[in-house]
């Protein structure tokens, strides 16, 4: 089912706090909800659909109580950091099916103030399939380190090329007043930072922060009467990869499948995309995602990210807000990809604005590359 030009993101809000020990995740999500609704020119009474992920074991129900919502449609998709990217598409499908008219999507987390060690912990759960991986001790960063090692072995990718991603995204963060880390870094700084899981250095890894955000999704027809220029949903795709039965190519990631579907449904080509917001849990995540989305061939990602190509003013600017590497990462970052993409398409990103941005691609990754993960690709267009 295509949603092209029928669904719009009409309200966005990113919570400005990166350290909020005085707030709960529910408070951050609620404040973000009100911010996004105000951005759209709507009120809580206008919301008849609600989606969230990652806030408590029954987060959607608890958040509805917290916001005093009794919506006609609910979603609590839990596919990791890509959940919110996928939920924009799911909300659109629900609106098109007549299940609701206006969907609020929220997220809030206090990972930093709770001192939750994202990336270094062990298994996801006690689900039976995990018994094939978890007893052997993989961590999230260890899994991504393995993907990076394999990429280097297969294609000669270098640590310097991975470092270029961190340097570029930090440069974008320096233009974002809300980014947690804004001081410039160099390739040499990245390589001099301590190794976390070889070949990944500390500055190849995302931060841990508090934070949250919210989105408002409705029909393109209704969007015409609202406060700000909307971002139209052109196409979307959701996929997953896992070890399955037997050996698998860990460099073949979910973005290959979800991206192909999104481009097909959007009816656009790679050259049409003005900017990308890509989940950057680690530098290798960005490199591998660009390859699997088809912006370059497998093995060419290292060269692709060099020489300013993914920087502001380059051919394909990536993560203009500073990403999870330098702006914020409360544990699940997909919602921030959509927020920044919408701001860029509206021309609201200030010093980090991509000139004449018309089409933006968001890609969220959830879970662990190399073991099991999800991918959600969303292509948005300026109205």
LINNOR-V966444 format. One record per residue. RES is the residue in one letter. SS is DSSP state (H for helix, E for strand, C for the rest). BURIAL is # if it has 16 or more other C-alpha atoms within 10 Angstrom, else .. D_CENTER is the distance of its C-alpha to the mean C-alpha in Angstrom with 1 decimal. Layout:
res = (RES & RES)
ss = (SS & SS)
burial = (BURIAL & BURIAL)
d_center = (D_CENTER & D_CENTER)
This chain:
res = (X & X & X & X & X & X & X & X & X & X & X & X & X & X & X & X & X & X & X & X & X & X & X & X & X & X & X & X & X & X & X & X & X & X & X & X & X & X & X & X & X & X & X & X & X & X & X & X & X & X & X & X & X & X & X & X & X & X & X & X & X & X & X & X & X & X & X & X & X & X & X & X & X & X & X & X & X & X & X & X & X & X & X & X & X & X & X & X & X & X & X & X & X & X & X & X & X & X & X & X & X & X & X & X & X & X & X & X & X & X & X & X & X & X & X & X & X & X & X & X & X & X & X & X & X & X & X & X & X & X & X & X & X & X & X & X & X & X & X & X & X & X & X & X & X & X & X & X & X & X & X & X & X & X & X & X & X & X & X & X & X & X & X & X & X & X & X & X & X & X & X & X & X & X & X & X & X & X & X & X & X & X & X & X & X & X & X & X & X & X & X & X & X & X & X & X & X & X & X & X & X & X & X & X & X & X & X & X & X & X & X & X & X & X & X & X & X & X & X & X & X & X & X & X & X & X & X & X & X & X & X & X & X & X & X & X & X & X & X & X & X & X & X & X & X & X & X & X & X & X & X & X & X & X & X & X & X & X & X & X & X & X & X & X & X & X & X & X & X & X & X & X & X & X & X & X & X & X & X & X & X & X & X & X & X & X & X & X & X & X & X & X & X & X & X & X & X & X & X & X & X & X & X & X & X & X & X & X & X & X & X & X & X & X & X & X & X & X & X & X & X & X & X & X & X & X & X & X & X & X & X & X & X & X & X & X & X & X & X & X & X & X & X & X & X & X & X & X & X & X & X & X & X & X & X & X & X & X & X & X & X & X & X & X & X & X & X & X & X & X & X & X & X & X & X & X & X & X & X & X & X & X & X)
ss = (C & C & C & C & C & C & E & E & E & E & E & E & E & E & C & C & C & C & C & C & C & C & C & C & H & H & H & H & H & H & H & H & H & H & H & H & H & H & H & H & C & C & C & H & H & H & C & C & E & E & E & E & C & C & C & C & C & C & H & H & H & H & H & H & H & H & H & C & C & C & C & C & E & E & E & C & C & C & C & H & H & H & H & H & H & H & H & H & H & H & H & H & H & H & H & H & C & C & C & C & C & E & E & E & E & E & E & E & E & E & C & C & C & C & C & C & C & C & C & C & C & C & C & C & C & C & C & H & H & H & H & H & C & H & H & H & C & C & C & H & H & H & H & H & H & H & H & H & H & H & H & H & H & H & H & C & C & C & H & H & H & H & H & H & H & H & H & H & H & H & H & H & H & C & C & C & C & C & C & C & C & C & C & C & C & C & H & H & H & H & H & H & C & C & E & E & E & C & C & E & E & H & H & H & E & C & C & C & C & E & E & E & E & E & E & E & E & E & E & H & H & H & H & C & C & C & C & C & C & C & E & E & E & E & E & E & E & E & E & E & E & E & C & C & C & C & C & C & C & C & C & C & C & C & H & H & H & H & H & H & H & H & H & H & H & H & C & C & C & H & H & H & C & C & E & E & E & E & C & C & C & E & H & H & H & H & H & H & H & H & H & H & H & C & C & C & C & C & C & C & H & H & H & H & C & C & C & C & C & C & C & C & C & C & C & C & E & E & C & C & C & C & H & H & H & H & H & C & C & C & C & C & C & H & H & H & H & H & H & H & H & H & H & H & H & H & C & C & C & H & H & H & C & C & C & C & C & C & E & E & E & E & E & E & E & E & E & E & C & C & C & E & E & E & E & E & E & E & E & E & E & E & C)
burial = (. & # & # & # & # & # & # & # & # & # & # & # & # & # & # & # & # & # & # & # & . & . & . & # & # & # & # & # & # & # & # & # & # & # & # & # & # & # & # & # & . & # & . & . & . & . & # & # & # & # & # & # & # & # & # & . & . & . & # & # & # & . & # & # & . & . & # & . & # & . & # & . & # & # & # & # & # & # & # & # & # & # & # & # & # & # & # & # & # & # & # & # & # & # & # & # & . & . & # & # & # & # & # & # & # & # & # & # & # & # & # & # & # & . & . & . & . & # & # & . & . & # & # & . & . & . & . & . & . & . & . & . & . & . & . & . & . & # & # & # & # & # & # & # & # & # & # & # & # & # & # & # & . & . & . & . & # & # & # & . & # & # & # & # & # & # & # & # & # & # & # & # & # & # & # & # & . & # & # & # & # & # & . & . & # & . & # & . & . & # & # & . & . & . & . & # & # & . & # & # & # & # & # & # & # & # & # & # & # & # & # & # & # & # & # & # & # & # & # & # & . & . & # & . & . & . & . & . & # & # & # & # & # & # & # & # & # & # & # & # & # & # & # & . & . & . & . & . & . & # & # & # & # & # & # & # & # & # & # & # & # & # & # & # & # & # & . & . & . & . & . & . & # & # & # & # & # & # & # & # & # & # & # & # & # & # & # & # & # & # & # & # & # & . & # & # & . & # & # & # & # & # & . & # & # & # & . & # & # & # & # & # & . & . & . & # & # & # & # & # & # & # & # & # & # & # & # & # & # & # & # & # & # & # & # & # & # & # & # & # & # & # & # & # & # & # & # & . & # & . & . & # & # & # & . & . & # & # & # & # & # & # & # & # & # & # & # & # & # & # & # & # & # & # & # & # & # & # & # & # & # & # & #)
d_center = (22.8 & 21.6 & 20.1 & 20.7 & 21.8 & 22.5 & 19.4 & 18.0 & 15.5 & 18.2 & 17.1 & 14.3 & 14.6 & 13.0 & 15.3 & 17.1 & 18.0 & 16.7 & 19.8 & 21.2 & 23.8 & 25.7 & 23.2 & 21.9 & 18.5 & 20.2 & 21.4 & 18.1 & 16.7 & 20.0 & 20.2 & 16.8 & 18.1 & 21.2 & 19.5 & 17.6 & 20.8 & 22.8 & 20.6 & 21.3 & 25.0 & 24.9 & 26.0 & 25.2 & 28.2 & 26.5 & 23.7 & 24.7 & 21.5 & 19.0 & 15.9 & 14.2 & 13.1 & 13.8 & 16.7 & 19.9 & 21.4 & 22.0 & 19.4 & 19.7 & 23.5 & 23.6 & 21.3 & 23.5 & 26.4 & 24.9 & 24.3 & 27.5 & 25.9 & 27.6 & 25.5 & 26.6 & 23.3 & 21.0 & 17.9 & 16.6 & 14.5 & 13.8 & 11.9 & 9.9 & 6.3 & 5.8 & 8.6 & 7.7 & 6.7 & 9.9 & 11.7 & 12.0 & 13.9 & 15.8 & 16.8 & 18.0 & 20.0 & 21.5 & 22.5 & 24.0 & 25.9 & 27.4 & 26.0 & 24.8 & 24.5 & 21.9 & 18.8 & 17.3 & 13.9 & 13.6 & 12.2 & 14.2 & 14.8 & 17.5 & 16.7 & 18.4 & 21.4 & 21.8 & 21.7 & 19.5 & 19.2 & 15.7 & 16.0 & 19.8 & 20.8 & 22.2 & 21.6 & 19.4 & 22.4 & 25.9 & 25.2 & 28.0 & 25.9 & 24.6 & 28.2 & 27.9 & 25.4 & 25.4 & 29.1 & 28.6 & 26.5 & 23.1 & 20.5 & 16.8 & 17.5 & 20.6 & 18.9 & 16.6 & 19.8 & 21.6 & 19.3 & 19.9 & 23.6 & 23.8 & 22.3 & 24.8 & 27.6 & 27.0 & 26.3 & 27.5 & 24.2 & 24.8 & 23.5 & 24.1 & 21.8 & 18.9 & 20.0 & 19.8 & 16.0 & 16.1 & 18.9 & 17.4 & 14.2 & 16.7 & 18.8 & 16.1 & 15.7 & 19.5 & 19.3 & 17.1 & 19.6 & 17.2 & 15.6 & 17.0 & 18.2 & 19.9 & 22.8 & 22.9 & 22.9 & 24.5 & 24.2 & 27.2 & 25.5 & 22.7 & 25.4 & 27.5 & 25.0 & 25.8 & 24.8 & 22.5 & 22.5 & 24.3 & 23.4 & 20.3 & 21.5 & 20.3 & 18.7 & 16.8 & 15.0 & 12.3 & 14.2 & 14.7 & 14.9 & 15.5 & 13.6 & 12.3 & 11.8 & 12.9 & 13.1 & 16.4 & 16.9 & 20.4 & 22.6 & 23.0 & 26.6 & 26.2 & 23.7 & 26.7 & 28.4 & 25.7 & 25.3 & 22.9 & 22.1 & 19.4 & 16.6 & 17.7 & 15.9 & 17.3 & 16.0 & 13.6 & 13.7 & 12.9 & 14.5 & 15.1 & 17.2 & 19.6 & 22.9 & 25.0 & 28.7 & 29.7 & 28.1 & 24.9 & 23.4 & 20.4 & 19.4 & 18.9 & 15.3 & 13.8 & 12.3 & 16.0 & 16.7 & 13.8 & 13.8 & 17.6 & 17.6 & 15.3 & 17.5 & 20.6 & 19.9 & 19.0 & 22.1 & 20.7 & 20.9 & 18.9 & 21.2 & 20.4 & 16.8 & 17.0 & 13.7 & 10.3 & 6.9 & 5.9 & 4.4 & 7.7 & 9.2 & 12.3 & 13.7 & 14.7 & 11.3 & 10.9 & 14.6 & 14.6 & 11.7 & 13.6 & 16.7 & 15.8 & 14.4 & 17.9 & 17.6 & 20.1 & 22.2 & 21.7 & 23.1 & 22.7 & 19.3 & 21.2 & 23.3 & 20.7 & 18.7 & 22.0 & 24.3 & 21.9 & 20.3 & 16.6 & 17.9 & 18.6 & 21.7 & 20.9 & 20.7 & 16.9 & 15.2 & 11.8 & 9.6 & 12.4 & 11.5 & 12.0 & 8.6 & 8.7 & 12.0 & 13.7 & 12.4 & 11.1 & 9.7 & 11.5 & 10.6 & 7.6 & 4.7 & 2.7 & 5.8 & 6.0 & 4.4 & 7.1 & 9.5 & 9.9 & 10.4 & 12.9 & 14.6 & 15.0 & 16.5 & 18.8 & 19.8 & 19.0 & 17.3 & 20.7 & 21.4 & 18.0 & 18.5 & 18.5 & 21.9 & 22.4 & 18.8 & 19.2 & 16.5 & 12.7 & 10.4 & 6.7 & 5.8 & 4.0 & 6.7 & 8.7 & 12.1 & 14.1 & 14.6 & 18.4 & 19.0 & 17.0 & 13.4 & 11.5 & 9.6 & 8.6 & 9.2 & 10.0 & 12.6 & 13.8 & 17.2 & 19.2 & 22.0)
